[in-house]
Amino acid sequence: MLYTTLAIVCRSFQRSRHASTETQVNEPSRAPIFKLNADLLYLIFRMNTDIDEGCDLGESQVEGMGVHRAMTTARYCSQVCHLWRQTVLSSSSIWARAIDLQELDQEADHWREEVIRRTGNAYLHITGTARGYHRTSRDFFHHLIVNHWSRVRIIDVDVYHPHVFKPETWNFLTLPSPFLQSLKLRFHPRTLSSTSILPHGSIFANDAPSLREFYVEQLLFDTRISWFSHIRCFGIFPSSKLPISVSEILEVISHMPVLESLTVGKMYKDNTLEGIHDDLNVIRRPCLQEIVFMDVELKICTAILQRLIPSPACVLDLFCTQRMHHGISTSNTADDKLAKDVLIRYFKAFFDNHLISTLTLRQWNGVYALESDVPKLKCPTYSIPTQRNRRFRVSIDHYNPSLVFDIFTACRYPSVKTLELTLDVTKPSTVQLPFMISFLQSFAHVETVIANRPALRLCQSVSEDLAVLFPSMTTFKFQRASLAMLPGISAAHNDGSFL
């Protein structure tokens, strides 16, 4: 119902500028959108321009329409008619929640100054990119942060070449921030040392009581910060110049009792791992519903996951790699067994608590990935709102397919009705082939199979008649185009169905 209303709003402000004057004059008396209660209309405008909520209204939901950036949407809404303009311009929070650095990256100052004026004294939500070598972008970000930091509530910004900015630009990281709710700062390039940006341990002067989301790259900070106890979403991205150990990550997590989402990015090496498995003290986080590892060594994944006891329905989104040194694996049999045991524990916990209807197996360049959408819990346990568009996805880059498929086949997936197979154009090796075929043979109960050409060839290597491999199959869908292989890249459209 709400999406229908949003679609009407979009169609209204996207109407051609060449529409007749008569139509525009008569429209308010005809269109249902103009008969809405003023408060409801305001709420729709808020949701349409709320960069924090991230309303996912795409072309698949409203035919023929793309998604505008929040600030553009606010501007379009203010130009439809006098009533809408009055509503949008009189609401400082609509503009304050849509501060987009990219939309405001213009040579002239007029529009930037007008937008800031329209925000009044409302709390600011800032998103976008600040570029150090672009004078306008650099100066505006500096002005915005230095003059308005006291009313920033949410900041989600990519900063390129932070060392080019004036040093005082980063003073906000050392100031008390009583109203800040979400901080997501990504510094580029990641090889840059950030010690000149933030003195160690001084972040927000240990005073950020409202902060709930904290994602940082290349920032040093004390692991005993008092406001950690309120953090619900935490992300950390070590770099070669500012490494962080597994022990330090676990220390931080131990101070976050209400943590709901954990993200660790690009962590390949930890020389302190030896002996960490001997520490049997576990960290129980019953609210933890999502763990994301982005290109992290398998041994490090294992070391962190082993110590955590999350929600029984915790979602994994992992891309784990096996670190190689001069072409030789750095792991050993004991490491692999521990990784298998730990991941199987998480697999069973997730699939025991979710009814999965669709499962996808992907394989490319030695990487195996198993993924599914995240449906509602069988038995809801917690009242924490489930994040939208989450996926259970485990991608493992490992030389030994036995390890991978031992993990993937630990569950039987009895509720799966649709199996999607996306394989690389390279033919599976003689080592890989038996494990992949054995995995497919465990899905005799699926009703729909979706496959690209290499996957179809694999299935037909078992039998030309697909009904032998999938006796319950009623529908087969062939994907003509090669699908994107990397995690997080959407699949191409299906070519067709055969009943």
C-alpha positions in Angstrom: 0.0 0.0 0.0 2.8 2.4 0.9 4.8 1.5 -2.2 1.6 2.3 -4.3 1.4 5.7 -2.7 5.1 6.3 -3.3 4.7 5.3 -6.9 1.9 7.9 -7.3 4.3 10.5 -5.8 7.0 9.5 -8.2 4.7 9.7 -11.2 3.5 13.1 -10.2 6.9 14.8 -10.0 8.2 13.0 -13.0 5.4 14.2 -15.3 6.7 15.9 -18.4 7.4 19.6 -18.1 5.6 19.9 -21.5 2.2 18.7 -20.0 -0.6 21.1 -20.7 -1.4 23.9 -18.3 -5.0 22.7 -18.2 -4.0 19.3 -17.0 -1.7 20.7 -14.3 -4.5 23.0 -13.1 -7.1 20.3 -12.9 -4.9 17.6 -11.5 -5.2 18.6 -7.8 -8.9 18.0 -7.9 -8.6 14.6 -9.5 -5.5 12.8 -8.2 -6.0 10.9 -5.0 -2.5 11.9 -3.8 -3.8 15.5 -3.3 -6.6 14.3 -1.0 -4.2 12.8 1.6 -4.1 14.0 5.1 -1.3 16.6 5.4 0.5 14.5 8.1 0.4 11.4 5.9 1.7 13.4 2.9 4.5 14.8 5.0 5.4 11.2 6.2 5.6 10.1 2.5 7.9 12.9 1.7 10.1 12.0 4.6 10.3 8.4 3.6 10.9 9.4 -0.1 13.9 11.5 1.0 15.2 9.5 3.9 18.8 8.4 3.0 19.0 6.5 6.3 16.0 4.3 5.8 17.1 3.5 2.2 13.7 2.8 0.8 14.4 0.3 -2.0 11.9 1.4 -4.6 13.4 0.3 -7.9 12.3 -0.3 -11.5 11.3 -3.9 -10.6 8.7 -2.4 -8.2 7.5 0.6 -10.2 7.6 0.0 -13.9 9.6 2.4 -15.9 11.0 4.4 -13.0 14.5 4.6 -11.6 15.5 5.8 -8.2 16.5 9.4 -7.6 18.9 10.5 -4.9 17.2 11.8 -1.8 18.0 15.5 -2.4 16.8 15.4 -6.0 13.6 13.7 -4.8 13.0 16.5 -2.3 13.6 19.2 -5.0 11.2 17.5 -7.5 8.5 17.2 -4.8 8.8 20.9 -4.0 8.1 21.8 -7.7 4.9 19.8 -8.3 2.4 22.3 -6.9 1.9 25.0 -4.4 0.7 22.6 -1.7 3.6 20.3 -2.1 6.1 23.1 -2.2 4.7 24.6 1.0 4.9 21.2 2.7 8.4 20.4 1.6 10.0 23.8 2.1 8.4 24.2 5.6 10.0 21.0 6.8 13.7 21.5 7.7 14.0 17.9 8.7 13.3 16.7 5.1 16.3 18.7 3.8 18.5 18.0 6.8 18.0 14.2 6.3 19.1 14.4 2.6 22.5 16.2 2.7 24.2 14.6 -0.3 27.8 15.7 -0.9 27.7 14.6 -4.5 24.6 16.5 -5.3 26.1 19.6 -3.7 29.4 19.3 -5.5 28.9 22.3 -7.8 31.1 25.2 -8.7 28.6 27.9 -7.5 27.7 28.2 -3.9 24.1 29.3 -4.3 22.4 25.8 -4.2 24.6 24.6 -1.3 23.9 27.7 0.7 20.1 27.4 0.0 20.0 23.7 1.1 21.9 24.4 4.3 19.5 27.3 5.0 16.5 25.0 4.4 17.8 22.6 7.0 17.3 25.2 9.8 18.4 23.8 13.1 17.4 20.2 12.3 19.8 17.2 12.8 21.8 16.5 9.7 22.2 13.2 7.8 25.2 13.4 5.6 26.1 11.0 2.8 28.3 10.9 -0.3 32.0 11.5 -1.2 34.5 14.1 -0.1 37.5 14.4 -2.5 40.7 15.9 -1.2 42.0 16.9 -4.6 38.7 18.6 -5.7 38.7 22.1 -4.2 34.9 22.6 -4.1 34.3 19.1 -2.6 37.1 19.6 0.0 36.1 23.1 1.0 32.4 22.3 1.4 33.0 19.2 3.5 35.3 21.2 5.7 32.8 24.0 6.1 29.9 21.6 6.8 31.8 19.6 9.4 33.5 22.5 11.2 30.4 24.7 11.3 27.6 22.1 11.8 29.1 19.1 13.5 27.1 19.8 16.7 23.9 18.8 14.9 25.2 15.9 12.8 23.2 12.7 13.6 24.3 10.4 10.7 27.4 10.5 8.6 28.2 8.0 5.8 31.0 9.3 3.7 33.9 8.1 1.6 36.9 10.4 2.0 39.5 10.4 -0.7 43.0 11.7 0.1 42.2 12.9 3.7 45.8 14.2 4.1 45.0 17.0 1.6 42.2 18.4 3.8 42.9 21.1 6.4 44.0 19.4 9.6 41.2 21.0 11.6 38.7 19.2 9.4 39.2 16.1 11.5 38.9 17.8 14.9 35.3 16.6 15.0 36.7 13.1 15.7 38.0 14.4 19.1 34.9 16.4 20.1 32.0 15.2 22.3 29.2 14.1 20.0 26.1 13.7 22.2 23.6 13.5 19.2 25.6 11.4 16.7 23.9 8.1 16.0 25.8 6.6 13.1 29.4 7.0 11.9 30.6 5.4 8.7 33.9 6.8 7.5 35.9 5.2 4.7 39.3 6.7 4.0 41.0 6.1 0.5 43.5 5.0 -0.4 43.5 2.4 2.3 47.3 2.2 2.4 47.4 5.7 3.9 48.4 6.0 7.5 45.8 7.8 9.5 47.8 8.5 12.6 47.9 12.2 11.6 44.1 12.3 11.4 43.2 11.0 14.8 45.4 10.8 17.9 45.1 7.3 19.5 42.3 6.8 21.9 40.8 10.3 21.7 37.7 9.5 19.5 34.8 11.7 20.5 36.4 12.4 23.9 34.8 9.2 25.1 31.4 11.0 24.9 29.0 9.7 22.3 26.0 8.3 24.2 23.7 8.1 21.2 26.1 6.3 18.8 24.6 3.0 17.6 26.5 2.4 14.4 30.3 2.6 14.1 32.1 1.7 11.0 35.7 2.9 10.7 38.7 2.4 8.4 42.2 3.1 9.5 41.4 4.8 12.8 43.2 4.0 16.0 41.1 4.0 19.1 41.0 2.8 22.6 39.2 -0.5 23.0 37.8 0.5 26.4 35.5 3.4 25.2 32.5 3.8 27.4 30.0 4.2 24.5 30.9 0.9 23.0 28.3 -0.6 25.4 25.5 1.0 23.2 26.9 0.0 19.8 24.5 -2.2 17.8 26.4 -2.3 14.4 30.2 -2.4 14.3 32.5 -2.6 11.4 36.3 -2.5 11.3 38.7 -2.5 8.3 42.4 -3.0 9.2 45.1 -2.0 6.8 48.7 -2.9 6.4 49.9 0.3 8.1 47.3 0.1 10.9 46.9 -3.6 11.5 44.6 -4.9 14.3 44.7 -8.4 15.8 42.0 -10.9 16.3 42.5 -10.5 20.1 41.9 -6.8 19.8 38.7 -7.3 17.7 37.4 -9.8 20.3 38.3 -7.3 23.1 36.2 -4.6 21.4 33.3 -7.0 20.9 33.4 -8.0 24.6 32.4 -4.4 25.4 29.4 -4.5 23.1 26.6 -6.5 24.9 23.8 -5.4 22.5 25.8 -5.9 19.2 23.5 -6.9 16.3 25.8 -6.7 13.3 29.6 -7.3 13.0 31.6 -6.5 9.9 35.4 -7.2 9.4 37.0 -6.3 6.1 40.2 -7.3 4.3 42.2 -9.0 7.0 44.9 -11.4 5.7 47.4 -11.8 8.5 47.7 -12.0 12.2 51.0 -13.1 13.7 49.4 -13.4 17.1 47.0 -16.2 16.1 49.1 -19.0 17.5 47.7 -20.1 20.8 44.5 -18.0 20.5 42.4 -21.2 20.1 43.6 -22.3 23.5 41.5 -19.4 25.0 38.1 -21.2 25.7 36.3 -18.1 27.0 33.4 -17.5 24.7 31.6 -14.2 24.1 27.8 -14.6 24.1 26.0 -12.0 22.0 22.3 -13.1 21.9 21.4 -10.0 19.8 24.0 -10.7 17.1 22.1 -11.4 14.0 24.6 -10.8 11.2 28.3 -11.4 10.8 30.0 -10.1 7.6 33.6 -11.0 6.7 34.9 -9.2 3.5 37.9 -11.0 2.1 39.3 -12.3 5.3 41.8 -15.2 5.8 40.0 -18.4 6.7 42.1 -18.9 9.9 41.1 -15.5 11.1 37.4 -16.1 10.3 37.6 -19.3 12.3 39.4 -17.7 15.2 36.7 -15.0 15.6 33.7 -17.3 14.9 34.9 -19.9 17.3 34.8 -17.5 20.2 31.4 -16.0 19.5 28.0 -17.4 20.5 25.6 -15.2 18.5 21.8 -15.4 18.0 20.7 -18.9 16.9 19.5 -17.4 13.7 22.6 -15.4 13.0 23.2 -14.7 9.3 26.7 -15.3 7.8 27.9 -13.2 4.8 31.5 -14.4 4.4 34.2 -14.3 1.8 37.0 -16.3 3.3 40.4 -17.0 1.6 43.1 -19.5 2.2 46.4 -17.6 2.5 49.1 -18.9 0.3 52.9 -18.3 0.6 55.0 -19.0 -2.5 52.2 -21.1 -3.8 51.9 -23.2 -0.7 49.0 -23.1 1.8 49.7 -21.7 5.2 47.0 -23.7 6.8 47.3 -27.3 8.0 45.0 -30.2 8.7 44.2 -29.1 12.2 43.3 -25.6 10.9 41.1 -27.0 8.2 39.3 -29.3 10.6 38.7 -26.5 13.1 37.3 -24.2 10.3 35.0 -27.0 9.1 33.7 -27.7 12.6 33.1 -24.0 13.4 31.4 -23.2 10.1 29.2 -26.3 10.3 28.0 -25.1 13.7 26.9 -21.8 12.2 25.3 -23.5 9.1 23.2 -25.8 11.3 22.1 -23.0 13.6 21.0 -20.9 10.7 19.2 -23.5 8.6 17.5 -25.1 11.7 15.9 -21.7 12.3 14.9 -20.7 8.8 12.7 -22.2 6.1 14.7 -21.8 2.9 12.9 -22.1 -0.4 15.8 -21.1 -2.8 19.5 -22.0 -2.6 22.3 -20.9 -4.9 25.6 -22.6 -5.6 28.2 -20.5 -7.3 31.7 -21.5 -8.4 34.4 -19.3 -10.0 38.2 -19.4 -10.0 38.4 -21.9 -7.2 35.9 -20.1 -5.1 32.8 -21.9 -3.9 29.8 -20.0 -2.6 26.5 -21.1 -1.1 23.8 -18.5 -0.6 20.2 -17.9 0.1 17.8 -15.1 1.0 16.9 -14.6 4.6 13.3 -15.5 5.3 11.3 -15.0 8.5 12.3 -17.1 11.5 10.5 -20.3 12.1 10.1 -19.2 15.7 10.9 -15.5 16.3 12.9 -15.2 19.4 14.0 -11.6 19.5 12.2 -8.3 18.9 15.0 -6.7 17.0 13.9 -5.6 13.6 15.4 -7.8 10.8 17.5 -5.8 8.4 16.3 -5.8 4.8 17.9 -7.4 1.8 20.2 -9.6 3.9 21.6 -12.8 2.4 23.1 -15.9 4.0 26.2 -16.3 1.9 29.4 -18.2 2.5 32.1 -18.0 -0.1 35.3 -20.0 0.4 38.5 -19.8 -1.6 40.3 -23.1 -0.7 42.4 -25.6 -2.6 40.5 -28.5 -1.1 36.9 -29.0 -2.3 36.4 -31.7 0.3 36.6 -29.2 3.1 34.1 -26.9 1.3 31.5 -29.5 0.5 31.8 -31.1 3.9 30.5 -27.8 5.2 27.9 -27.3 2.5 26.4 -30.8 2.9 26.3 -30.7 6.7 22.6 -29.6 6.3 20.0 -31.4 4.2 17.9 -28.3 3.2 14.6 -30.2 3.0 12.5 -27.0 2.4 14.4 -25.9 -0.7 12.2 -25.9 -3.8 14.5 -24.0 -6.1 18.2 -24.7 -6.8 20.2 -22.2 -8.8 23.6 -23.2 -10.2 26.1 -20.7 -11.5 29.4 -22.1 -12.5 32.5 -20.7 -14.1 33.1 -21.4 -17.8 36.1 -23.5 -16.8 35.3 -27.2 -16.5 35.5 -28.5 -12.9 38.7 -30.4 -12.3 38.7 -34.2 -11.7 39.3 -33.3 -8.0 36.3 -31.0 -7.8 33.9 -33.0 -9.9 33.0 -35.8 -7.5 32.2 -33.4 -4.7 30.0 -31.2 -6.9 28.1 -34.1 -8.3 27.5 -35.6 -4.9 26.2 -32.2 -3.7 23.8 -32.0 -6.6 22.5 -35.5 -6.0 21.3 -34.5 -2.5 18.7 -32.2 -4.1 16.4 -34.9 -5.6 13.5 -33.0 -3.9 13.8 -29.7 -5.7 11.1 -28.6 -8.1 12.8 -25.8 -10.0 16.4 -25.8 -11.3 18.1 -22.7 -12.7 21.4 -23.1 -14.4 23.8 -21.4 -16.8 25.5 -23.3 -19.6 28.5 -24.7 -17.6 26.2 -25.9 -14.8 23.9 -27.6 -17.4 26.9 -29.4 -18.8 27.8 -30.6 -15.3 24.3 -31.9 -14.7 24.3 -33.7 -18.1 27.6 -35.3 -17.3 25.6 -37.3 -14.8 22.7 -38.0 -17.2 21.4 -36.4 -20.3 18.0 -36.8 -18.8 17.9 -34.2 -16.0 15.0 -36.0 -14.3 17.5 -38.7 -13.3 19.4 -36.1 -11.2 16.3 -34.1 -10.2 13.4 -36.5 -10.2 11.0 -34.0 -8.6 11.9 -31.2 -11.1 8.9 -29.6 -12.8 10.6 -26.4 -14.2 14.0 -25.8 -15.7 15.3 -22.3 -16.4 18.3 -21.7 -18.5 20.4 -18.6 -18.1 21.7 -17.6 -21.6 24.1 -14.9 -20.4 27.0 -15.6 -18.1 26.2 -14.5 -14.6 28.3 -12.1 -12.6 30.6 -14.3 -10.5 31.6 -12.0 -7.7 29.7 -12.0 -4.4 27.1 -9.3 -4.2 26.7 -8.9 -8.0 23.2 -9.5 -9.2 22.5 -12.4 -11.5 21.4 -11.8 -15.1 17.8 -12.4 -16.1 16.7 -15.9 -16.9 16.4 -16.7 -20.6 13.3 -18.9 -20.2 11.5 -21.8 -18.7 10.8 -25.3 -19.8 7.9 -27.2 -18.2 
